[in-house]
């Protein structure tokens, strides 16, 4: 029988002292629980992923200091095995570092295992800084248990589809009683279920139990949901830590089975987890909380148009930061409908936040007059529409600069995909909350927030309102775009494709196939394809967005600007 503590923690990249403090606190709990082993996540010492900080000597010096502090702490908690993740220097040709797992005890490093499979897809670029570890298995006896080790991607190639090496093969030869896998696995919709499937299959195929330890927290665009778990060959997933919160729990491992700390049966794990909208809500709220905190912001500001995107952004910001820390600014122009201001008033009253009015009519008029005087041409059409957006963006940035608020952009994935946004206007800001949500999902998430709250946080009139930028008389989004239920299905096929769930992909493909049956529909699909390609330059200059899907704009989808796309 062996007691193992799962330490699912929220690390900050580069904060070695803070990360060590978190690990020591968890180690103390493990020791108090009578654990033999405490397990932390991948690159727990540095936070995942440090990127090019790994090229800086000062950063690596602080890594060494942090490791020294961990070794010192381990001397105080006698006989406890610490399984930690850290970059480790290596000699010889190739990259200078390994992404390593260290087992320390009583002030000594007893075992070092270097990650063998280094991902370079989607949001990952580990080969940029790390050299793959050797094709070997590392095992260590802790208490009565022979433990083998993996690091994240090492466990994802059991079917041999992506790498020539399969670390599970070496582990099978080593015949451990238990495999411990430390991970930094970002979350997106469906990722939890995918982890369960991959590691349950591997456990059953090779006949050994697996303990999968993940981290939580927001790091720039990506968010980690935790959801650490344990699987057994016959029973599958038998334990799961909480999602989106730190969780330090001690398990008992005995006879190839997992139990709670007292040796009792663990509660059943719900295979369904949370709903899609609940996931989007939790992911976005945690992402904003950590982004703001780590960038030194306590408050946020949002331009309130009276439309659905700004309304949802404000509602999520209130959940993340509190109503006292969120400010909305309405900026009516000569084309704004009376309802846009009235709806903003109702929304902000419902959310309990301050609403400031800053009309832009005079500013736009003065600029238009000067434009015609300087260039002998009236400012009209698209330039006038974009001017209004840019004036609003300037007002919001000025407020951010003056009062120290984080400016949140409000663009959704549908708009960003086709460039239905104004560069240096509504794209201004420090973070986007909706940039990985299609417009139809924005409406669905808004309804979800109201349902969970049991009241109208977002007024129904805003949810029911036909989308409009209100930059021209009688303007509607459908003047420039197909209806969002049609557009979103086209975008899913063109942007995400095979990365969608089977059900979502089948539905989207069926919708697009139906469109392609007519010349008009085929032309629409190709027009949208061209709009996606032409607007890469806008996306490249936009603020980061919180990732909720498997292929988000930013590091998850890297496309050239100047290229022939089709």
C-alpha positions as CSV (number, residue, x, y, z in Angstrom):
1,X,0.0,0.0,0.0
2,X,1.3,3.5,-1.0
3,X,-0.2,6.9,-0.3
4,X,0.2,9.4,-3.1
5,X,-0.8,13.0,-3.0
6,X,-2.0,14.7,-6.2
7,X,-1.0,18.3,-6.2
8,X,-3.0,20.1,-8.8
9,X,-1.8,23.7,-8.6
10,X,-1.9,27.1,-10.4
11,X,1.6,28.2,-11.3
12,X,2.7,31.5,-12.7
13,X,5.3,31.3,-15.5
14,X,8.6,32.6,-14.2
15,X,7.6,33.0,-10.6
16,X,9.9,30.3,-9.2
17,X,9.7,31.6,-5.6
18,X,5.9,31.7,-5.7
19,X,5.7,28.3,-7.4
20,X,8.0,26.8,-4.8
21,X,5.9,28.2,-2.0
22,X,2.8,26.5,-3.5
23,X,4.7,23.2,-3.9
24,X,6.1,23.3,-0.3
25,X,2.6,23.9,1.1
26,X,1.3,20.9,-0.9
27,X,4.3,18.9,0.3
28,X,3.5,19.7,3.9
29,X,-0.1,18.5,3.4
30,X,1.1,15.3,1.8
31,X,3.5,14.7,4.7
32,X,0.8,15.4,7.2
33,X,-1.5,13.0,5.3
34,X,1.1,10.3,5.7
35,X,1.9,10.2,1.9
36,X,5.0,8.5,0.6
37,X,4.8,10.5,-2.7
38,X,3.6,13.9,-3.8
39,X,3.2,14.6,-7.5
40,X,3.3,18.0,-9.2
41,X,2.6,18.8,-12.9
42,X,4.9,19.3,-15.9
43,X,7.4,22.2,-15.6
44,X,5.8,23.0,-12.2
45,X,8.9,24.8,-11.1
46,X,8.8,27.4,-13.9
47,X,5.1,27.2,-15.0
48,X,4.2,26.0,-18.4
49,X,5.4,27.3,-20.9
50,X,8.3,29.7,-20.3
51,X,8.9,30.1,-24.1
52,X,12.0,32.2,-24.9
53,X,12.6,32.9,-21.2
54,X,14.4,29.6,-21.4
55,X,17.1,31.4,-23.5
56,X,17.9,33.9,-20.8
57,X,20.8,33.0,-18.4
58,X,19.2,35.0,-15.5
59,X,16.0,32.9,-15.9
60,X,17.9,29.7,-15.8
61,X,19.8,30.9,-12.7
62,X,16.5,31.4,-11.0
63,X,15.5,27.9,-12.0
64,X,18.6,26.6,-10.2
65,X,17.7,28.7,-7.1
66,X,14.1,27.3,-7.1
67,X,15.4,23.8,-7.4
68,X,17.7,24.4,-4.5
69,X,14.8,25.7,-2.4
70,X,12.8,22.5,-3.2
71,X,15.7,20.3,-2.2
72,X,16.1,22.3,1.0
73,X,12.3,21.9,1.8
74,X,12.5,18.1,1.1
75,X,15.1,17.8,3.9
76,X,12.5,19.1,6.3
77,X,9.8,16.6,5.2
78,X,11.8,13.4,5.7
79,X,11.4,10.5,3.4
80,X,8.8,12.1,1.2
81,X,9.3,11.6,-2.5
82,X,8.6,14.8,-4.5
83,X,7.8,14.3,-8.3
84,X,8.4,17.7,-9.9
85,X,8.8,19.1,-13.4
86,X,11.6,21.4,-14.4
87,X,14.0,22.4,-17.2
88,X,17.3,20.6,-16.8
89,X,20.6,21.5,-18.5
90,X,22.2,18.8,-20.7
91,X,25.6,18.5,-22.4
92,X,26.6,17.8,-26.0
93,X,25.1,18.7,-29.3
94,X,21.4,19.7,-29.7
95,X,19.3,21.9,-27.5
96,X,20.8,22.8,-24.2
97,X,17.8,21.7,-22.1
98,X,15.6,18.7,-21.3
99,X,12.0,19.1,-20.2
100,X,12.5,16.8,-17.2
101,X,10.8,15.1,-14.3
102,X,12.8,14.9,-11.1
103,X,12.2,12.7,-8.1
104,X,13.7,14.3,-5.0
105,X,13.9,13.1,-1.4
106,X,15.8,14.3,1.6
107,X,17.6,16.9,-0.3
108,X,18.8,14.7,-3.2
109,X,17.7,14.1,-6.8
110,X,17.1,10.4,-6.9
111,X,15.9,10.1,-10.5
112,X,15.7,12.2,-13.7
113,X,13.5,11.4,-16.6
114,X,13.7,13.6,-19.8
115,X,10.5,14.0,-21.9
116,X,10.9,12.0,-25.1
117,X,8.1,13.4,-27.3
118,X,8.2,17.1,-27.8
119,X,5.0,18.5,-29.4
120,X,5.3,21.2,-32.1
121,X,1.7,21.5,-33.1
122,X,-1.2,23.8,-32.2
123,X,-0.2,25.9,-29.2
124,X,3.0,23.8,-28.5
125,X,6.5,24.5,-29.6
126,X,8.7,22.6,-27.2
127,X,11.3,21.5,-29.7
128,X,12.3,25.1,-30.0
129,X,14.0,24.9,-26.6
130,X,14.2,21.2,-25.6
131,X,16.1,18.2,-26.8
132,X,14.1,14.9,-26.7
133,X,15.1,12.5,-24.0
134,X,16.6,9.1,-24.6
135,X,14.3,6.1,-25.4
136,X,14.4,4.6,-21.9
137,X,12.1,3.9,-19.1
138,X,12.8,5.2,-15.6
139,X,11.3,3.5,-12.6
140,X,11.6,4.0,-8.8
141,X,10.3,2.1,-5.8
142,X,8.4,4.3,-3.4
143,X,7.1,2.5,-0.4
144,X,5.7,-0.8,-1.7
145,X,5.1,0.5,-5.3
146,X,7.3,0.3,-8.3
147,X,6.5,3.6,-10.2
148,X,7.3,4.4,-13.8
149,X,7.2,7.9,-15.2
150,X,5.9,9.8,-18.2
151,X,5.7,13.5,-19.1
152,X,2.5,14.6,-20.9
153,X,3.0,14.0,-24.7
154,X,4.9,10.8,-23.9
155,X,1.5,9.3,-23.2
156,X,-0.3,10.4,-26.3
157,X,1.4,8.2,-28.9
158,X,0.5,4.7,-27.9
159,X,-1.0,4.0,-31.3
160,X,2.2,5.2,-33.0
161,X,0.5,7.8,-35.2
162,X,2.7,10.9,-34.5
163,X,6.2,9.8,-33.4
164,X,8.5,6.9,-34.2
165,X,9.0,6.3,-30.4
166,X,6.3,5.0,-28.0
167,X,7.4,5.5,-24.4
168,X,4.7,3.1,-23.3
169,X,6.6,0.2,-24.9
170,X,9.7,0.8,-22.7
171,X,7.5,1.1,-19.6
172,X,5.8,-2.2,-20.4
173,X,9.2,-3.9,-20.5
174,X,10.0,-2.3,-17.1
175,X,6.7,-3.6,-15.6
176,X,5.9,-0.9,-13.1
177,X,3.0,-1.3,-10.6
178,X,1.9,2.2,-11.4
179,X,2.7,4.8,-14.0
180,X,2.7,8.5,-13.0
181,X,2.3,11.0,-15.8
182,X,2.9,14.7,-15.1
183,X,1.2,17.1,-17.5
184,X,0.5,20.6,-18.7
185,X,-2.5,19.9,-20.8
186,X,-4.4,23.0,-21.9
187,X,-8.2,22.6,-21.9
188,X,-10.6,23.0,-24.8
189,X,-14.0,21.7,-25.4
190,X,-13.8,17.9,-25.5
191,X,-10.2,17.7,-24.2
192,X,-11.2,16.1,-20.8
193,X,-13.0,13.3,-22.5
194,X,-10.1,12.8,-25.0
195,X,-7.6,12.5,-22.1
196,X,-9.8,9.9,-20.5
197,X,-10.1,7.9,-23.7
198,X,-6.4,8.0,-24.6
199,X,-5.1,7.0,-21.1
200,X,-7.9,4.5,-20.4
201,X,-7.0,2.7,-23.7
202,X,-3.3,2.7,-22.8
203,X,-4.0,1.4,-19.3
204,X,-6.1,-1.4,-20.6
205,X,-3.7,-2.2,-23.4
206,X,-0.6,-2.5,-21.2
207,X,-2.2,-3.6,-18.0
208,X,-1.0,-0.9,-15.6
209,X,-2.8,1.8,-13.6
210,X,-2.0,5.4,-14.5
211,X,-2.1,8.5,-12.4
212,X,-2.4,11.7,-14.5
213,X,-1.6,15.0,-12.8
214,X,-2.4,18.3,-14.5
215,X,-2.2,21.9,-13.6
216,X,-4.8,24.7,-13.6
217,X,-4.7,28.3,-14.5
218,X,-4.7,30.8,-17.3
219,X,-1.5,31.5,-19.1
220,X,-1.9,34.2,-21.8
221,X,-4.3,32.6,-24.3
222,X,-4.5,29.1,-22.9
223,X,-6.2,27.8,-19.8
224,X,-5.5,24.6,-17.9
225,X,-8.5,23.0,-16.3
226,X,-6.8,20.6,-13.9
227,X,-9.1,17.5,-13.9
228,X,-6.3,15.3,-12.8
229,X,-7.4,11.7,-12.8
230,X,-6.5,8.0,-12.2
231,X,-7.3,5.1,-14.4
232,X,-7.3,1.3,-13.9
233,X,-7.0,-1.3,-16.7
234,X,-10.3,-2.9,-16.0
235,X,-12.4,-0.1,-14.6
236,X,-11.2,2.9,-16.6
237,X,-11.3,6.4,-14.9
238,X,-11.8,5.9,-11.1
239,X,-10.8,9.3,-9.8
240,X,-10.9,12.9,-11.0
241,X,-9.8,16.0,-9.2
242,X,-11.9,19.1,-9.4
243,X,-11.8,21.3,-12.6
244,X,-10.6,24.9,-12.7
245,X,-9.5,25.0,-9.1
246,X,-6.5,24.0,-7.1
247,X,-6.9,20.6,-5.6
248,X,-4.6,18.7,-3.3
249,X,-5.8,15.2,-2.5
250,X,-4.2,12.1,-1.1
251,X,-5.0,8.7,-2.7
252,X,-4.2,5.2,-1.6
253,X,-2.8,2.8,-4.1
254,X,-3.0,-0.8,-3.1
255,X,-3.1,-4.0,-5.1
256,X,-3.3,-2.2,-8.5
257,X,-6.4,-0.2,-7.3
258,X,-7.0,3.4,-6.2
259,X,-8.8,4.3,-3.0
260,X,-9.3,7.5,-1.0
261,X,-6.8,8.4,1.8
262,X,-8.6,6.2,4.3
263,X,-8.6,3.3,2.0
264,X,-12.3,3.6,1.1
265,X,-13.8,3.3,-2.4
266,X,-13.7,6.5,-4.4
267,X,-16.9,8.2,-5.7
268,X,-17.9,7.4,-9.2
269,X,-16.6,9.8,-11.9
270,X,-19.3,11.4,-14.1
271,X,-18.3,10.6,-17.7
272,X,-20.3,13.7,-19.0
273,X,-18.5,16.2,-16.9
274,X,-19.9,19.7,-17.4
275,X,-22.0,21.1,-20.3
276,X,-20.5,23.0,-23.2
277,X,-21.7,26.3,-22.0
278,X,-20.7,25.7,-18.4
279,X,-17.2,24.8,-19.7
280,X,-17.0,28.0,-21.8
281,X,-18.1,30.0,-18.7
282,X,-15.5,28.4,-16.4
283,X,-12.7,28.5,-18.9
284,X,-13.2,32.2,-19.7
285,X,-13.7,33.4,-16.2
286,X,-10.5,31.6,-14.9
287,X,-8.6,32.8,-18.0
288,X,-9.5,36.5,-17.3
289,X,-8.9,36.2,-13.6
290,X,-5.3,34.9,-14.1
291,X,-4.5,37.1,-17.1
292,X,-5.6,40.3,-15.2
293,X,-3.8,39.3,-12.0
294,X,-0.6,38.3,-13.6
295,X,-0.5,41.4,-15.8
296,X,-1.1,43.7,-12.8
297,X,-4.7,44.7,-13.4
298,X,-7.5,44.7,-10.8
299,X,-10.2,46.4,-12.9
300,X,-11.5,46.1,-16.5
301,X,-13.3,48.5,-18.9
302,X,-15.6,47.5,-21.7
303,X,-17.3,49.5,-24.4
304,X,-21.0,48.9,-24.1
305,X,-22.9,49.1,-27.4
306,X,-26.1,47.6,-26.2
307,X,-25.4,44.6,-28.3
308,X,-24.9,40.9,-27.4
309,X,-21.1,40.8,-27.6
310,X,-20.4,43.6,-25.2
311,X,-23.2,42.5,-22.9
312,X,-21.7,39.0,-22.6
313,X,-18.2,40.3,-22.1
314,X,-19.4,42.5,-19.3
315,X,-21.3,39.7,-17.6
316,X,-18.2,37.4,-17.7
317,X,-15.9,40.2,-16.5
318,X,-18.2,40.8,-13.5
319,X,-18.0,37.1,-12.6
320,X,-14.2,37.1,-12.9
321,X,-13.4,40.4,-11.2
322,X,-16.5,41.5,-9.3
323,X,-19.0,44.2,-10.2
324,X,-17.0,46.9,-8.3
325,X,-14.1,46.3,-10.6
326,X,-15.8,46.6,-14.0
327,X,-16.7,49.8,-15.8
328,X,-18.8,50.1,-19.0
329,X,-18.7,53.1,-21.3
330,X,-21.4,53.8,-23.8
331,X,-20.3,56.0,-26.8
332,X,-23.4,56.8,-28.9
333,X,-22.9,58.3,-32.4
334,X,-25.4,59.9,-34.7
335,X,-26.3,56.4,-36.0
336,X,-26.8,54.8,-32.6
337,X,-30.4,53.8,-31.9
338,X,-32.1,55.0,-28.7
339,X,-32.4,51.4,-27.6
340,X,-28.6,50.8,-27.7
341,X,-28.1,53.3,-24.8
342,X,-31.3,52.2,-22.9
343,X,-30.3,48.6,-23.2
344,X,-26.8,49.4,-21.9
345,X,-28.4,51.1,-18.9
346,X,-30.6,48.1,-18.1
347,X,-27.7,45.7,-18.6
348,X,-25.4,47.6,-16.2
349,X,-28.1,47.9,-13.6
350,X,-28.7,44.2,-13.8
351,X,-24.9,43.5,-13.4
352,X,-24.5,46.2,-10.7
353,X,-21.7,48.0,-12.5
354,X,-21.0,51.6,-13.4
355,X,-22.0,52.9,-16.8
356,X,-20.3,56.1,-18.1
357,X,-21.7,58.0,-21.2
358,X,-19.2,59.5,-23.6
359,X,-20.9,60.6,-26.8
360,X,-18.7,60.7,-29.9
361,X,-20.9,62.8,-32.2
362,X,-18.9,66.0,-32.0
363,X,-15.5,64.2,-32.3
364,X,-16.6,62.4,-35.4
365,X,-18.0,65.6,-36.9
366,X,-14.8,67.6,-36.2
367,X,-12.7,64.9,-37.8
368,X,-14.9,64.7,-40.8
369,X,-14.7,68.4,-41.3
370,X,-11.0,68.5,-41.1
371,X,-10.7,65.5,-43.4
372,X,-12.7,67.2,-46.1
373,X,-10.7,70.4,-45.6
374,X,-7.3,68.6,-45.9
375,X,-8.1,66.1,-48.6
376,X,-10.8,67.9,-50.6
377,X,-13.2,64.9,-50.3
378,X,-16.0,64.2,-47.8
379,X,-15.5,61.4,-45.3
380,X,-18.3,58.9,-46.1
381,X,-19.0,55.3,-46.5
382,X,-16.7,52.7,-45.0
383,X,-14.0,55.3,-43.9
384,X,-16.7,57.1,-41.9
385,X,-17.9,53.8,-40.4
386,X,-14.4,52.8,-39.4
387,X,-13.8,56.3,-38.0
388,X,-16.6,55.8,-35.4
389,X,-15.1,52.5,-34.3
390,X,-11.6,54.0,-34.1
391,X,-12.8,57.0,-32.1
392,X,-14.5,54.6,-29.6
393,X,-11.3,52.5,-29.5
394,X,-9.3,55.6,-28.7
395,X,-11.7,56.7,-26.0
396,X,-11.4,53.3,-24.4
397,X,-7.7,53.2,-24.6
398,X,-7.5,56.7,-23.1
399,X,-9.6,55.5,-20.2
400,X,-7.4,52.4,-19.8
401,X,-4.3,54.6,-19.7
402,X,-5.8,57.2,-17.3
403,X,-7.4,54.8,-14.8
404,X,-5.3,51.6,-15.1
405,X,-8.2,49.4,-16.3
406,X,-7.6,46.4,-18.6
407,X,-9.5,47.0,-21.8
408,X,-11.5,43.9,-22.9
409,X,-12.3,43.6,-26.6
410,X,-15.7,42.2,-27.6
411,X,-15.2,40.6,-31.0
412,X,-16.4,37.0,-31.5
413,X,-14.9,34.3,-33.7
414,X,-17.4,34.8,-36.5
415,X,-16.5,38.4,-36.9
416,X,-12.8,38.0,-36.4
417,X,-12.7,35.1,-38.9
418,X,-14.0,37.3,-41.8
419,X,-12.6,40.6,-40.7
420,X,-15.9,42.1,-39.7
421,X,-14.1,44.4,-37.3
422,X,-12.1,47.6,-37.4
423,X,-8.4,47.5,-36.9
424,X,-7.3,50.0,-34.3
425,X,-11.0,50.4,-33.4
426,X,-13.0,47.7,-31.8
427,X,-9.9,45.4,-32.0
428,X,-8.2,47.7,-29.4
429,X,-7.5,46.2,-26.0
430,X,-5.5,43.8,-23.9
431,X,-7.6,40.6,-24.0
432,X,-10.6,39.2,-25.9
433,X,-13.0,36.9,-24.0
434,X,-15.2,35.9,-27.0
435,X,-12.6,35.5,-29.8
436,X,-12.9,31.7,-29.8
437,X,-16.7,31.7,-29.6
438,X,-18.8,31.7,-32.7
439,X,-21.7,34.2,-32.8
440,X,-24.3,31.5,-32.3
441,X,-22.3,30.4,-29.2
442,X,-22.3,34.0,-27.9
443,X,-26.1,33.9,-27.9
444,X,-26.2,30.4,-26.3
445,X,-23.7,31.4,-23.5
446,X,-25.7,34.5,-22.8
447,X,-28.9,32.4,-22.3
448,X,-26.9,30.0,-20.1
449,X,-25.7,32.8,-17.8
450,X,-29.3,34.0,-17.3
451,X,-30.5,30.4,-16.7
452,X,-27.7,29.8,-14.1
453,X,-28.4,33.1,-12.4
454,X,-32.2,32.5,-12.3
455,X,-32.8,36.0,-13.6
456,X,-31.9,38.3,-16.5
457,X,-28.3,39.3,-16.2
458,X,-28.3,40.1,-19.9
459,X,-31.7,41.6,-20.8
460,X,-33.8,39.5,-23.1
461,X,-34.2,42.5,-25.4
462,X,-30.4,42.3,-26.1
463,X,-30.5,38.6,-26.8
464,X,-33.5,39.1,-29.2
465,X,-32.0,42.1,-30.9
466,X,-30.9,41.7,-34.6
467,X,-27.1,42.2,-34.6
468,X,-25.9,45.5,-35.9
469,X,-22.7,47.5,-35.8
470,X,-24.8,50.7,-35.9
471,X,-22.2,52.6,-37.9
472,X,-24.6,53.6,-40.8
473,X,-28.3,54.3,-41.1
474,X,-30.4,51.1,-40.7
475,X,-27.3,48.9,-40.8
476,X,-27.5,45.2,-40.0
477,X,-24.8,42.5,-39.9
478,X,-26.7,40.6,-42.6
479,X,-26.0,43.5,-45.0
480,X,-22.4,42.2,-45.1
481,X,-22.6,38.6,-43.9
482,X,-24.9,35.6,-44.3
483,X,-27.0,34.8,-41.2
484,X,-24.8,33.7,-38.4
485,X,-26.3,30.2,-38.2
486,X,-25.2,29.7,-41.8
487,X,-21.9,31.6,-41.5
488,X,-20.8,29.7,-38.4
489,X,-21.2,26.3,-40.0
490,X,-19.1,27.4,-43.0
491,X,-16.4,28.7,-40.6
492,X,-16.3,25.5,-38.6
493,X,-15.5,23.5,-41.7
494,X,-13.0,26.0,-43.1
495,X,-11.1,26.8,-39.9
496,X,-11.4,23.8,-37.6
497,X,-12.4,20.9,-39.8
498,X,-11.2,17.6,-38.5
499,X,-10.5,19.1,-35.1
500,X,-14.3,19.4,-34.4
501,X,-16.1,16.7,-32.5
502,X,-17.6,14.0,-34.7
503,X,-21.1,15.3,-34.2
504,X,-20.2,19.0,-34.7
505,X,-18.2,18.1,-37.8
506,X,-20.9,16.0,-39.3
507,X,-23.5,18.7,-38.8
508,X,-21.3,21.5,-40.2
509,X,-20.3,19.4,-43.3
510,X,-23.9,18.6,-44.0
511,X,-24.8,22.3,-43.9
512,X,-21.9,23.2,-46.2
513,X,-22.7,20.3,-48.6
514,X,-26.2,21.6,-48.9
515,X,-25.0,25.0,-49.7
516,X,-22.6,23.7,-52.4
517,X,-25.6,22.2,-54.3
518,X,-26.4,25.6,-55.7
519,X,-24.2,28.0,-57.6
520,X,-25.1,30.7,-55.2
521,X,-24.3,28.6,-52.1
522,X,-21.0,27.5,-53.6
523,X,-20.1,31.1,-54.3
524,X,-20.9,32.0,-50.7
525,X,-18.6,29.4,-49.3
526,X,-15.8,30.5,-51.5
527,X,-16.4,34.2,-50.6
528,X,-16.1,33.3,-46.9
529,X,-12.9,31.4,-47.6
530,X,-11.5,34.4,-49.3
531,X,-12.5,36.7,-46.4
532,X,-10.8,34.4,-43.9
533,X,-7.6,34.6,-45.9
534,X,-7.6,38.3,-46.6
535,X,-8.1,39.2,-42.9
536,X,-5.2,37.3,-41.4
537,X,-3.4,40.7,-41.1
538,X,-6.1,41.9,-38.8
539,X,-5.9,38.9,-36.6
540,X,-2.2,39.1,-36.4
541,X,-2.5,42.6,-34.8
542,X,-5.4,41.8,-32.5
543,X,-5.1,41.2,-28.8
544,X,-4.8,37.7,-27.4
545,X,-8.0,35.8,-27.0
546,X,-9.0,33.1,-24.5
547,X,-8.9,29.7,-26.2
548,X,-11.9,27.4,-25.7
549,X,-11.8,25.4,-28.9
550,X,-9.1,23.1,-30.3
551,X,-8.0,25.5,-32.9
552,X,-8.1,29.1,-31.8
553,X,-6.6,32.1,-33.6
554,X,-3.2,33.1,-32.3
555,X,-0.6,30.4,-31.6
556,X,-3.1,27.7,-32.3
557,X,-3.5,28.7,-36.0
558,X,-0.5,30.1,-37.7
559,X,-1.2,31.2,-41.3
560,X,0.9,33.5,-43.6
561,X,-0.5,36.9,-44.4
562,X,1.0,37.3,-47.9
563,X,0.1,34.0,-49.6
564,X,-2.2,32.4,-52.1
565,X,-4.5,30.4,-50.0
566,X,-6.7,28.7,-52.7
